[in-house]
Amino acid sequence: MADLRAEKDEDKTCSSKSNIILECRNLWKVFGHLPKQLTPPTEDKPTSETIEDISEHDAYPAICDVSLDVRRGEILIIMGLSGSGKSTMLRCLARLLEPTWGEVLYEGQNILDLSARELTNLRRNKFGMVFQSFGLMDHLNARDNVAFPLRVQKVPKAERDRRANALLDLVGLEDRKTNFPYELSGGQQQRVGIARSLIADPDLWFLDEPFSALDPLIRRQMQDEFLKLQKTLGKTIIFVTHDFLEAARLGDRIAIMREGHLIQIGKPRDIILRPKNDYIREFVSEVPTSRILHVSDLSYAASERIESAPDIHETETLELAIDLFLSGHERLNIINDESAFVGTICRDDLHALTGQNTTEAEPDHV
Ligand SMILES: Nc1ncnc2c1ncn2[C@@H]1O[C@H](COP(=O)(O)OP(=O)(O)OP(=O)(O)O)[C@@H](O)[C@H]1O
């Protein structure tokens, strides 16, 4: 009988020092009035005590002692419920907000030590940012909006137009280059914002709920395009969302926050298979696991290949396996990258795991 692989799928992504582009250590952001005598936790004073001390004053700890690293080339998702501290975290990592305590290291250097000028240079040359509100300039057309960061850098017009045109092509706005923001749909405006954030060829791309203002269909299209774009450009991305399905579709790893604390960080499937506590279990309980888990997430007894059964690749989602069962197959042969047979699954196995009915055909639409 198939079962979820308990110990499988340990995070194999290399997390050696050289592979880390950004890291934060013991990061805090306290809003409000924080008396000077209040200090960060020490060995003698735990985090919980510090939070109690802060709460006694007219102050609010939005980020509490968070440490994490971001690996070169990955999409790291920060998620959590409304008010959990996602945007504050992202802004502290880009130093758009000044953290209260802790360190933020970009390529090993603490960016909290940088002067205003050094910080501006870093943001201009290494960081790209996209926020929920598109933030376009109404009096500039799409091309000039995209080219604007280069204008600030005094790049000659021909060069900046060439680069803006190329990016507008990349985000699928080749025929909208001279349109003004009010002539563009929400999705198109967001693409202009995305193109603009890429014009300086950033190393690190910060995105705060970039698709949340879009309706579900456009949002899905934008996610697909975003993944294609990421494949082409290979950027390191920190992406905020409160939608787990979006996080699981886009993210290599997900960091889940609650009330300013980082509760769990890991691959989407790890979080579903091994939630760290009841909060995370509850958090992912509504997630359609069959769309996220793969056939390889099942452990199956080695058995004989069944000639009459169809093959399914181990990297396919369980959703496809369910479709095959719904179309009448009793068993499926699992194959690997070399097309070698590795085991079989039957419909009862999946039913037990996902709770989805795999025996009845779906009713026809009327
Ligand atoms: N400038 C501020 N002053 C005081 N409190 C703030 C400030 N900005 C944010 N907060 C508080 O910090 C907490 C975290 O806010 P944040 O915007 O980071 O949450 P979020 O997870 O991004 O929420 P959402 O999904 O609703 O955007 C919230 O309780 C918020 O009220």
PDBQT file of the ligand as one rigid body, heavy atoms in Angstrom, charges set to zero:
ROOT
HETATM    1  N1  LIG A 401       4.079  51.789  10.129  1.00  0.00    +0.000 N 
HETATM    2  C1  LIG A 401       3.510  50.984  11.020  1.00  0.00    +0.000 A 
HETATM    3  N2  LIG A 401       3.265  51.390  12.271  1.00  0.00    +0.000 NA
HETATM    4  C2  LIG A 401       2.715  50.581  13.198  1.00  0.00    +0.000 A 
HETATM    5  N3  LIG A 401       2.388  49.302  12.954  1.00  0.00    +0.000 NA
HETATM    6  C3  LIG A 401       2.610  48.832  11.725  1.00  0.00    +0.000 A 
HETATM    7  C4  LIG A 401       3.185  49.629  10.690  1.00  0.00    +0.000 A 
HETATM    8  N4  LIG A 401       3.293  48.875   9.578  1.00  0.00    +0.000 NA
HETATM    9  C5  LIG A 401       2.808  47.662   9.878  1.00  0.00    +0.000 A 
HETATM   10  N5  LIG A 401       2.401  47.620  11.167  1.00  0.00    +0.000 N 
HETATM   11  C6  LIG A 401       1.835  46.476  11.870  1.00  0.00    +0.000 C 
HETATM   12  O1  LIG A 401       2.751  45.399  11.755  1.00  0.00    +0.000 OA
HETATM   13  C7  LIG A 401       2.052  44.165  11.567  1.00  0.00    +0.000 C 
HETATM   14  C8  LIG A 401       2.569  43.490  10.299  1.00  0.00    +0.000 C 
HETATM   15  O2  LIG A 401       2.174  44.274   9.187  1.00  0.00    +0.000 OA
HETATM   16  P1  LIG A 401       2.505  43.806   7.708  1.00  0.00    +0.000 P 
HETATM   17  O3  LIG A 401       2.012  44.872   6.777  1.00  0.00    +0.000 OA
HETATM   18  O4  LIG A 401       3.928  43.437   7.614  1.00  0.00    +0.000 OA
HETATM   19  O5  LIG A 401       1.617  42.492   7.598  1.00  0.00    +0.000 OA
HETATM   20  P2  LIG A 401       1.320  41.577   6.336  1.00  0.00    +0.000 P 
HETATM   21  O6  LIG A 401       1.530  40.178   6.770  1.00  0.00    +0.000 OA
HETATM   22  O7  LIG A 401       2.095  42.048   5.157  1.00  0.00    +0.000 OA
HETATM   23  O8  LIG A 401      -0.229  41.852   6.158  1.00  0.00    +0.000 OA
HETATM   24  P3  LIG A 401      -1.162  41.911   4.841  1.00  0.00    +0.000 P 
HETATM   25  O9  LIG A 401      -1.218  40.534   4.267  1.00  0.00    +0.000 OA
HETATM   26  O10 LIG A 401      -2.489  42.352   5.409  1.00  0.00    +0.000 OA
HETATM   27  O11 LIG A 401      -0.556  42.930   3.906  1.00  0.00    +0.000 OA
HETATM   28  C9  LIG A 401       0.575  44.525  11.496  1.00  0.00    +0.000 C 
HETATM   29  O12 LIG A 401      -0.007  44.268  12.750  1.00  0.00    +0.000 OA
HETATM   30  C10 LIG A 401       0.553  46.014  11.218  1.00  0.00    +0.000 C 
HETATM   31  O13 LIG A 401      -0.556  46.633  11.775  1.00  0.00    +0.000 OA
ENDROOT
TORSDOF 0
